[in-house]
Structure formats: structure tokens, C-alpha cells
Amino acid sequence: MLIDSTHKRWIVVTLLLAVVAVAVYLVAAWLTPGGLSGGSLIGLWYGLAGFGLMLYAAALSLLRRVPSWWWLGARKTWLRGHIWLGLLSGVLIVCHGGGRWGGPLEQILMAVLYLTLGTGVVGLALQQFLPRLITRRIPDEAPYEQIPHLCDAMRRHADARVAGELAKKSSGQDDPAGLKKFYDTKVRPFLARRYDRSSSLAHPLQAERDFSRARALPGMAAYAETLDQLEKCCDERRQLAEQERLYLWLHGWLFLHVPLSLALLVLGLVHAVASLYY
């Protein structure tokens, strides 16, 4: 999600609430002999409020599974709340602990909290510039889920093109100019679903050199148009690979953020139960 003018109110309110929460806690701690602890009345209220905001932030993943529940509000509103109230929950939890790490469970809980907030901030930052970078660097952007199918279709097209050329111009010989060898050993493996970064065709300058050498082979002039098409296919495959790489950065952080968020909720619940009974 892009941070635009629609987030201004959320940012202002979140900052005000965070400042007020910290100020109230510091004043209360100063007025309380020995300071506040997580088990004090104020500390408990901060803990409950912080955990409640965590539950709200986690509810976004549930909302995605029930898009028909329109009465819960717009998904964009929940997403903005997930970002800013999620950050506010971190402030409240830190106040709840009084800035102390506590025992082993509390130390793990605080470490998971910081990691969850950190991965969320990183993911939010990536979403601000990576989509623009993808649009700028990849002129013909394709739907990410369709990239494997596009690779298959491109290779089938190249197979048919080379086979057709050889059938027309081989004059009964197997491969007079070496087109089939060049295609089978260099081009075809590069057009596979699994991108081969070690291939010389993965680098534009080296690919240009390889195709120039292929064009210079005796008899290859007859296949000039086919070589142009194959070179274009390799260029498109590099663009698809670049898109895959950028999309991995754009969405890969979720593989850390989501498990950490779940672990944070479980550990928070364990901490609350343990605090009540022990």
C-alpha cells in the first residue's frame, strides 16, 4: 500500500496517541513510588490495549478470507489501521513492560515484537518504491502468476520457429549452419521456467556477443530473421526474470512477517495467562 494523503489523518492520530500514551505512562511512573510494573493497574491497561490493537491488526488476514462481509468496513481502512494501529500497539507494549525485558518469556516476546514491527516497516518501505521500479525497468509487465506459463509459451514458439526454419532450409542436411546446436545448447535452456542466471544469455552484453558470433557462422545469414526473434525471446526472458526478482522482494517479507505476527499473538496470550496464574 502506498502512503498517500489518505494516510495523513491516521499518521497524525497515531503520533498523538503515542505521545499521549508515553507522557501519561512517564508521569504515572514518576508519581508511583518505585515506578510502574507490568502487573500494576496502569501497566495492565497498557498491556490490554496493546494486545487488543495486535488482535485488530491480525484481523486483516481474516478479513481477506471473507470479502463478502462488507459490513466490517472497507479493506483499505483495515489495511491503514493494520499499519498505524499495529505500530501504536508496539508503543503500548513497550510502556506495559516499562522498557524492561523481564524474564526469558518476556525477552522472547519483546524480541518477536521488534522483529514483527521491523519486518512490517521494511515491507511497507518496499511497497513505496518497488512497484514504480518494476514499471520503469520492465516495459511489458506481466501478471506474476502468469510468468511460468509465458515462459512455456515463449519456448514453444521458439521451438516451432526453429523447427520450421530447419525444415525449409536444411536442404536434406541435418543442421548445415549450426542453428539447431546453438538453439538447443544455448537458447532453449535459457527460455525454461527455471531461470539460469549462470547462462551467458542472462547478461545483455554477453548475449549480444553470443548472437553476433552465431550470425557470423557460415550459412547463418539465411536464418537472420529467426536469430532476431530468438534474441528478442531471450531479452523478454531476462525481463520476466527481473520482474520475478523484484516481486520476490516485494512480497517475500511476508514469509517472515506473517509467522512472526502469529508467534507474537500466541506468546502474548501465553504471557497474559502466565502473569495471571504465576
C-alpha positions in Angstrom: 0.0 0.0 0.0 1.3 3.4 -0.9 1.5 6.0 1.8 -0.5 8.9 0.3 -2.7 11.8 1.5 -5.4 9.4 2.8 -2.9 8.3 5.5 -2.4 11.8 6.8 -5.2 11.6 9.4 -4.0 8.1 10.5 -0.4 9.3 10.9 -1.4 12.4 12.9 -3.8 10.4 15.2 -1.3 7.6 15.8 1.5 10.1 16.7 -0.8 12.0 19.0 -1.9 8.8 20.8 1.6 7.5 21.0 2.9 10.8 22.6 0.0 11.0 25.0 0.4 7.3 26.0 4.1 7.7 26.7 3.6 11.0 28.5 0.8 9.5 30.7 3.0 6.5 31.5 6.0 8.6 32.4 4.0 10.9 34.7 2.3 7.9 36.3 5.7 6.1 36.8 7.2 9.3 38.3 4.2 9.7 40.7 4.3 6.0 41.8 6.9 5.1 44.4 9.3 2.5 42.9 7.8 3.1 39.4 5.3 1.1 37.5 5.4 -2.5 36.6 3.6 -4.6 34.0 1.4 -6.0 36.8 0.3 -2.6 38.1 -3.2 -1.4 37.2 -1.9 1.1 34.7 0.6 -1.4 33.3 -2.2 -3.9 32.8 -4.3 -1.4 31.0 -1.4 -0.6 28.6 -0.9 -4.3 28.1 -4.6 -5.0 27.3 -4.8 -2.0 25.0 -1.6 -3.1 23.2 -2.8 -6.7 22.8 -6.2 -5.5 21.6 -4.6 -3.5 18.9 -2.5 -6.5 17.9 -5.7 -8.5 17.5 -7.1 -5.8 15.4 -4.0 -5.8 13.2 -4.2 -9.6 12.9 -7.8 -9.5 11.9 -6.8 -8.1 8.5 -5.8 -11.6 7.4 -9.2 -13.0 8.5 -11.0 -10.2 6.6 -9.3 -11.2 3.4 -10.9 -14.7 3.7 -14.4 -13.3 4.0 -14.6 -10.5 1.4 -18.4 -10.7 1.4 -18.5 -9.3 4.9 -18.8 -5.7 3.6 -20.4 -4.6 6.8 -17.0 -4.8 8.5 -15.8 -1.8 6.5 -13.6 -1.2 3.5 -10.4 -3.3 3.3 -8.3 -0.2 2.7 -9.5 1.2 6.0 -8.5 -2.1 7.7 -5.1 -2.0 6.0 -4.4 1.5 7.1 -5.4 0.5 10.7 -3.2 -2.6 10.4 -0.2 -0.3 9.7 -0.7 2.5 12.1 -2.5 0.9 15.0 -0.1 -2.0 14.7 2.8 0.4 15.2 0.9 2.0 18.1 0.5 -1.4 19.7 4.3 -1.7 19.9 4.5 1.6 21.8 1.8 0.5 24.3 3.5 -2.9 24.8 6.8 -1.2 25.5 5.1 1.0 28.0 3.4 -2.0 29.5 6.9 -3.6 30.2 8.3 -0.3 31.4 11.2 -0.6 29.0 12.4 -3.7 30.8 12.9 -7.1 29.2 11.9 -9.2 32.2 12.3 -13.0 32.3 13.0 -15.4 29.4 9.4 -15.4 28.1 9.2 -11.7 28.2 12.6 -11.4 26.4 11.4 -13.7 23.7 8.1 -11.8 23.4 9.9 -8.4 23.1 12.3 -9.8 20.5 9.4 -11.2 18.4 7.6 -7.8 18.8 10.5 -5.8 17.5 11.1 -8.3 14.6 7.4 -8.2 13.7 7.3 -4.4 13.7 10.7 -4.3 11.8 9.6 -6.7 9.1 6.3 -4.7 8.7 8.2 -1.4 8.3 10.6 -3.0 5.8 7.6 -4.4 3.8 5.9 -1.0 3.9 9.0 0.7 2.7 9.5 -1.8 -0.2 5.9 -1.2 -1.3 6.6 2.5 -1.7 9.3 2.2 -4.4 9.4 -1.3 -5.9 6.1 -1.1 -7.9 7.5 2.1 -9.6 10.8 0.4 -10.2 9.1 -2.6 -11.8 7.1 -0.3 -14.1 10.2 1.7 -15.0 12.5 -1.2 -15.6 10.0 -3.6 -17.2 8.1 -2.0 -20.1 5.8 -5.1 -20.7 4.9 -6.1 -17.2 3.1 -9.4 -16.9 0.9 -10.8 -14.1 3.3 -12.5 -11.7 1.3 -15.8 -11.7 1.4 -16.0 -15.5 5.2 -15.8 -15.8 5.8 -19.6 -15.8 3.1 -20.1 -18.5 4.6 -17.2 -20.5 8.0 -18.9 -20.4 6.4 -22.2 -21.6 4.6 -20.4 -24.5 7.7 -18.5 -25.5 9.8 -21.7 -25.6 7.1 -23.5 -27.7 7.0 -20.6 -30.1 10.8 -20.7 -30.4 10.8 -24.5 -30.9 8.2 -24.1 -33.7 10.2 -21.3 -35.3 13.5 -23.2 -35.3 11.9 -26.4 -36.5 10.1 -24.6 -39.3 13.3 -22.9 -40.4 15.3 -26.1 -40.4 12.6 -27.9 -42.3 12.6 -25.2 -45.1 16.3 -24.5 -45.4 18.3 -27.6 -44.4 18.3 -29.0 -48.0 18.2 -32.5 -46.6 21.1 -31.9 -44.3 20.6 -32.2 -40.5 21.9 -28.8 -39.4 24.1 -27.2 -42.1 24.6 -23.8 -40.3 24.6 -25.0 -36.7 21.3 -23.3 -35.8 19.9 -26.3 -34.1 23.0 -26.7 -32.0 23.1 -23.1 -31.0 19.4 -23.2 -30.1 19.5 -26.5 -28.2 22.6 -25.7 -26.2 22.2 -22.0 -25.5 18.8 -20.5 -26.2 16.3 -23.3 -25.3 17.6 -24.0 -21.8 17.6 -20.3 -21.1 13.9 -20.0 -22.0 12.9 -22.6 -19.4 10.7 -21.8 -16.4 13.6 -22.0 -14.1 15.8 -19.1 -14.8 19.5 -19.9 -15.4 21.5 -16.9 -14.0 24.8 -18.7 -14.9 23.9 -18.6 -18.6 25.8 -16.1 -20.7 22.4 -15.1 -22.1 21.4 -13.8 -18.7 23.7 -10.9 -19.3 22.7 -8.5 -22.1 26.3 -7.7 -23.3 27.3 -11.4 -23.3 24.0 -12.4 -25.0 24.7 -9.8 -27.7 28.1 -11.2 -28.2 26.8 -14.8 -28.4 24.2 -13.9 -31.1 26.8 -11.9 -33.0 29.1 -14.9 -33.1 26.1 -17.1 -34.2 25.3 -14.7 -37.0 28.9 -14.8 -38.2 28.9 -18.6 -38.7 28.8 -19.8 -42.3 25.3 -20.2 -43.6 23.6 -18.4 -40.6 22.7 -15.4 -42.8 19.8 -17.5 -44.1 18.4 -17.6 -40.5 18.9 -13.9 -39.7 15.2 -13.2 -39.0 15.0 -16.3 -36.8 18.0 -15.3 -34.8 16.5 -11.8 -34.3 13.4 -13.5 -33.0 15.4 -15.7 -30.7 17.4 -12.8 -29.4 14.1 -11.0 -28.7 12.8 -14.0 -26.8 16.0 -14.0 -24.6 15.5 -10.3 -23.9 11.9 -10.9 -22.8 13.0 -13.8 -20.6 15.5 -11.6 -18.9 12.7 -9.0 -18.3 10.5 -11.7 -16.8 13.3 -12.9 -14.5 13.9 -9.3 -13.4 10.2 -9.0 -12.6 10.3 -12.3 -10.7 13.2 -11.0 -8.6 11.6 -7.7 -7.8 8.3 -9.3 -7.0 10.1 -11.7 -4.6 11.4 -8.6 -2.8 8.0 -7.0 -2.9 6.2 -10.0 -1.3 9.0 -12.1 0.3 9.0 -10.1 3.5 5.5 -11.6 4.3 7.1 -15.0 4.7 8.8 -13.5 7.8 6.2 -11.0 8.9 3.1 -13.4 9.0 4.7 -16.2 11.1 6.2 -13.6 13.4 2.8 -12.0 13.8 1.2 -15.3 14.7 4.0 -16.1 17.1 3.6 -12.7 18.7 -0.1 -13.3 19.3 0.5 -16.8 20.8 3.3 -15.6 23.0 1.2 -12.6 24.1 -1.6 -14.9 25.2 0.8 -17.2 27.0 2.4 -14.2 28.8 -1.1 -13.0 29.9 -2.1 -16.4 31.2 1.2 -16.9 32.9 1.0 -13.5 34.5 -2.5 -14.2 35.9 -1.6 -17.6 37.4 2.0 -17.0 38.4 
